[in-house]
Amino acid sequence: MASLNLAADPSIAPRAVWPQHSAPLGGRTRRPAPSEVVVALQKRLLGLARDAGFAGGLYMHLGHVVRERQGGRADAAPARFVSSEPLDVVRLDEEAATADPVARQAAAHHRPFVWTTADAPEFTEAERQFQRRLRARGVCGGVAAPVQDYAAGPAYVSLYGLHRDCAGPWAGERAAELAFAAAAFHHEAKTALPSYSAGGEGVVLTAREIDCLRQAALGRTVAETAAAFGITPRTAEFHLKNAADKLGAPNKLRAVTLAMSHGLIEA
């Protein structure tokens, strides 16, 4: 069995200037990444899957999202999503993937685990439909490698196959190798892809609001933040409150968490 290729792909460039239009999905909007970046990530994900003996794969960055299910579906789109989309197996899109039962397990796991397309009593109807969709394409199951990114929220890489015996080693003796490969892919995707932003029109923070959130993320007090930028504590509080309101956050701590998960500030 081949070793996994962990070398960085130079064609997956960090996000720079993004198109200004947005496409709605699951109540959120996304500034689409340049197509060449998406294609490079898709090829890299497919290569990772094929190197490991699988037919294809998907990557989902859940972010800091409360995944309450309404009608059997997660209440929001993932922060980032990539599908290898091999046409000979199954086409997985973002809308369908919000019902992937693996996502719920990946958010709470730290080691790669095996999954199958068999139904389970705890599955919602949307999750059962997702599993039926995979079975209709001949997918038997696969292995998921969670990535617990505490700053930006959990993510996972899920590799799927047509044979029941392909997943075992990757959740056993080769689990560490797969976990490292998943973490490397998450880092590249998080660097290259813009995340979904909360709200129908997207979140637009001013430079000063971002500055104040960054200071809060470093544990600085309002007084320290104000001193750093030569403004009054009241003005610093004003910027933090505006940022929290735009992000739909009830407090400063939640605003920092959401800003990180949306890629507006870095840890």
C-alpha positions as CSV (number, residue, x, y, z in Angstrom):
1,M,0.0,0.0,0.0
2,A,1.4,3.4,-1.1
3,S,2.5,6.0,1.4
4,L,0.5,9.2,1.5
5,N,1.8,12.2,-0.3
6,L,2.1,15.0,2.3
7,A,4.1,17.5,0.2
8,A,2.5,20.9,-0.2
9,D,0.9,21.7,-3.6
10,P,2.3,25.1,-4.8
11,S,-0.8,25.6,-6.9
12,I,-2.9,25.9,-3.7
13,A,-2.1,29.5,-3.0
14,P,-3.1,31.4,0.1
15,R,-6.3,33.4,-0.2
16,A,-5.7,36.9,-1.5
17,V,-8.2,38.9,-3.5
18,W,-11.5,37.1,-3.7
19,P,-14.5,37.8,-6.0
20,Q,-17.1,40.0,-4.4
21,H,-20.2,38.1,-5.3
22,S,-21.6,35.4,-3.0
23,A,-23.6,32.2,-3.4
24,P,-26.2,31.4,-0.7
25,L,-26.1,28.0,1.0
26,G,-27.8,26.8,4.1
27,G,-28.6,30.3,5.2
28,R,-25.0,31.5,4.9
29,T,-23.0,33.0,2.1
30,R,-19.5,32.3,0.7
31,R,-17.1,34.3,-1.4
32,P,-16.0,31.7,-3.9
33,A,-12.4,30.8,-4.2
34,P,-10.6,31.0,-7.6
35,S,-11.5,27.9,-9.6
36,E,-7.8,26.9,-10.0
37,V,-7.5,26.7,-6.2
38,V,-10.6,24.6,-5.8
39,V,-9.5,22.3,-8.6
40,A,-6.0,21.9,-7.0
41,L,-7.6,21.0,-3.7
42,Q,-10.0,18.5,-5.4
43,K,-7.1,16.8,-7.2
44,R,-5.0,16.7,-4.0
45,L,-8.0,15.1,-2.1
46,L,-8.5,12.6,-4.8
47,G,-4.8,11.8,-4.8
48,L,-4.9,11.2,-1.1
49,A,-7.9,8.9,-1.4
50,R,-6.4,6.9,-4.3
51,D,-3.0,6.6,-2.5
52,A,-4.8,5.1,0.5
53,G,-6.8,2.7,-1.7
54,F,-10.1,4.5,-1.8
55,A,-12.3,5.7,-4.6
56,G,-12.7,9.3,-3.4
57,G,-13.1,11.6,-0.5
58,L,-14.5,14.7,1.0
59,Y,-13.2,17.3,3.4
60,M,-15.5,19.4,5.6
61,H,-14.5,22.1,8.0
62,L,-17.4,22.3,10.5
63,G,-16.2,25.4,12.2
64,H,-17.7,26.6,15.5
65,V,-21.2,25.8,14.4
66,V,-24.0,24.5,16.7
67,R,-25.1,21.7,14.6
68,E,-28.8,21.5,15.7
69,R,-30.8,19.5,13.3
70,Q,-34.0,20.9,11.9
71,G,-35.9,18.5,9.8
72,G,-32.9,16.1,10.0
73,R,-30.4,18.5,8.5
74,A,-27.6,20.6,10.1
75,D,-28.7,24.2,10.6
76,A,-25.8,25.7,8.7
77,A,-23.4,25.0,5.9
78,P,-19.8,23.9,6.7
79,A,-17.2,26.6,7.0
80,R,-15.3,25.0,4.2
81,F,-16.0,22.1,1.9
82,V,-14.0,20.1,-0.8
83,S,-15.1,17.0,-2.6
84,S,-12.9,15.0,-4.9
85,E,-16.0,14.4,-7.1
86,P,-14.9,11.3,-9.1
87,L,-17.7,11.0,-11.6
88,D,-17.4,7.2,-11.7
89,V,-18.3,6.9,-8.0
90,V,-20.5,9.6,-6.5
91,R,-20.8,13.4,-6.7
92,L,-21.0,14.9,-3.2
93,D,-22.1,18.5,-3.0
94,E,-22.3,20.8,0.0
95,E,-26.0,20.6,0.4
96,A,-26.0,16.8,0.6
97,A,-23.0,16.7,2.8
98,T,-24.7,18.7,5.6
99,A,-26.6,15.5,6.2
100,D,-23.5,13.3,6.4
101,P,-23.7,11.4,9.7
102,V,-19.9,11.1,9.8
103,A,-19.8,14.9,10.6
104,R,-21.5,14.4,13.9
105,Q,-19.1,11.7,14.9
106,A,-16.0,13.5,13.6
107,A,-16.8,16.5,15.8
108,A,-16.4,14.4,18.9
109,H,-13.5,12.1,17.9
110,H,-9.8,12.5,17.9
111,R,-8.6,9.3,16.0
112,P,-9.6,8.0,12.5
113,F,-12.6,5.7,12.6
114,V,-14.3,3.4,10.2
115,W,-17.8,4.1,9.0
116,T,-20.3,2.2,6.8
117,T,-23.3,3.2,4.7
118,A,-25.5,0.9,6.8
119,D,-28.4,2.7,8.5
120,A,-28.4,3.2,12.3
121,P,-31.4,3.8,14.6
122,E,-30.2,7.2,15.7
123,F,-30.0,8.5,12.1
124,T,-32.4,11.2,11.0
125,E,-34.3,10.9,7.8
126,A,-31.9,13.2,6.0
127,E,-28.9,11.1,7.2
128,R,-30.6,8.0,5.9
129,Q,-31.2,9.6,2.6
130,F,-27.5,10.5,2.4
131,Q,-26.5,6.9,3.2
132,R,-28.9,5.6,0.5
133,R,-27.4,8.0,-2.0
134,L,-23.9,6.5,-1.3
135,R,-25.2,2.9,-1.4
136,A,-26.8,3.6,-4.8
137,R,-23.4,4.5,-6.1
138,G,-21.9,1.3,-4.7
139,V,-20.1,2.9,-1.8
140,C,-19.8,0.5,1.2
141,G,-18.1,2.7,3.7
142,G,-14.8,4.3,4.5
143,V,-12.7,5.9,7.1
144,A,-12.9,9.4,8.6
145,A,-9.9,11.3,10.0
146,P,-11.1,14.1,12.4
147,V,-9.0,17.3,12.8
148,Q,-9.7,19.0,16.2
149,D,-8.8,22.6,15.4
150,Y,-9.6,24.3,18.6
151,A,-9.2,27.8,17.3
152,A,-11.2,27.5,14.1
153,G,-13.4,24.5,14.9
154,P,-13.3,20.8,14.0
155,A,-12.9,19.4,10.5
156,Y,-12.5,16.0,9.0
157,V,-11.4,14.2,5.9
158,S,-13.6,11.2,4.9
159,L,-12.4,8.7,2.4
160,Y,-14.9,6.3,0.8
161,G,-14.5,3.1,-1.1
162,L,-16.3,0.3,-2.9
163,H,-14.9,-2.6,-0.8
164,R,-15.5,-3.3,2.9
165,D,-11.9,-4.3,3.7
166,C,-10.2,-1.1,2.5
167,A,-10.7,1.0,5.7
168,G,-9.4,-1.2,8.5
169,P,-5.6,-0.4,8.4
170,W,-6.3,3.4,8.3
171,A,-8.1,3.2,11.6
172,G,-5.5,0.9,13.1
173,E,-1.8,0.6,12.4
174,R,-1.8,3.5,9.9
175,A,-4.1,5.8,11.8
176,A,-1.4,8.2,12.7
177,E,-0.3,8.6,9.1
178,L,-3.9,9.3,8.0
179,A,-4.4,11.8,10.9
180,F,-1.3,13.7,9.9
181,A,-2.4,13.8,6.2
182,A,-5.8,15.1,7.2
183,A,-4.3,17.8,9.4
184,A,-2.0,18.8,6.5
185,F,-5.0,19.0,4.1
186,H,-7.0,21.0,6.6
187,H,-4.2,23.5,7.0
188,E,-3.9,23.9,3.2
189,A,-7.7,24.3,2.7
190,K,-8.0,26.7,5.6
191,T,-5.2,28.8,4.2
192,A,-6.5,28.8,0.6
193,L,-10.3,28.8,0.9
194,P,-12.4,31.7,2.3
195,S,-14.9,30.4,4.9
196,Y,-18.6,30.9,4.9
197,S,-19.7,34.0,6.8
198,A,-22.7,34.3,9.0
199,G,-25.7,36.2,7.8
200,G,-27.4,36.7,4.4
201,E,-25.3,39.6,3.3
202,G,-22.0,38.4,4.8
203,V,-20.0,39.8,7.6
204,V,-18.0,42.9,6.9
205,L,-15.9,44.1,9.8
206,T,-13.9,47.4,9.9
207,A,-10.1,47.3,10.3
208,R,-10.4,48.7,13.8
209,E,-13.0,46.0,14.8
210,I,-10.7,43.3,13.5
211,D,-7.8,44.9,15.4
212,C,-9.8,44.9,18.7
213,L,-10.9,41.3,18.2
214,R,-7.3,40.3,17.6
215,Q,-6.3,41.9,20.9
216,A,-9.2,40.1,22.6
217,A,-8.0,36.8,21.1
218,L,-4.6,37.4,22.7
219,G,-6.3,37.9,26.1
220,R,-5.8,41.6,26.3
221,T,-8.2,43.7,28.4
222,V,-10.2,46.5,27.0
223,A,-7.9,49.0,28.7
224,E,-4.8,47.3,27.2
225,T,-6.5,47.2,23.7
226,A,-7.3,50.9,24.0
227,A,-3.7,51.8,25.0
228,A,-2.3,49.7,22.0
229,F,-4.3,51.8,19.5
230,G,-4.3,55.1,21.2
231,I,-8.1,55.2,21.7
232,T,-10.2,55.4,24.8
233,P,-11.5,52.2,26.5
234,R,-15.1,53.3,25.7
235,T,-14.1,53.4,22.0
236,A,-12.5,50.0,22.2
237,E,-15.7,48.6,23.8
238,F,-17.7,50.3,21.0
239,H,-15.7,48.4,18.3
240,L,-15.9,45.1,20.1
241,K,-19.7,45.5,20.6
242,N,-20.1,46.4,16.9
243,A,-18.1,43.3,15.9
244,A,-20.1,41.0,18.2
245,D,-23.4,42.4,16.8
246,K,-22.3,41.8,13.2
247,L,-21.3,38.3,14.0
248,G,-24.4,37.6,15.9
249,A,-22.4,36.9,19.1
250,P,-23.8,37.5,22.6
251,N,-20.4,38.4,24.1
252,K,-16.8,39.2,23.3
253,L,-15.6,35.6,23.8
254,R,-18.1,34.2,21.3
255,A,-17.3,37.0,18.9
256,V,-13.6,36.0,18.9
257,T,-14.5,32.4,18.4
258,L,-16.8,33.2,15.4
259,A,-14.3,35.5,13.9
260,M,-11.6,32.8,14.0
261,S,-14.0,30.2,12.5
262,H,-14.9,32.6,9.7
263,G,-11.2,33.3,8.9
264,L,-11.6,37.0,9.8
265,I,-8.8,36.7,12.4
266,E,-6.1,34.1,12.9
267,A,-5.2,32.5,16.2
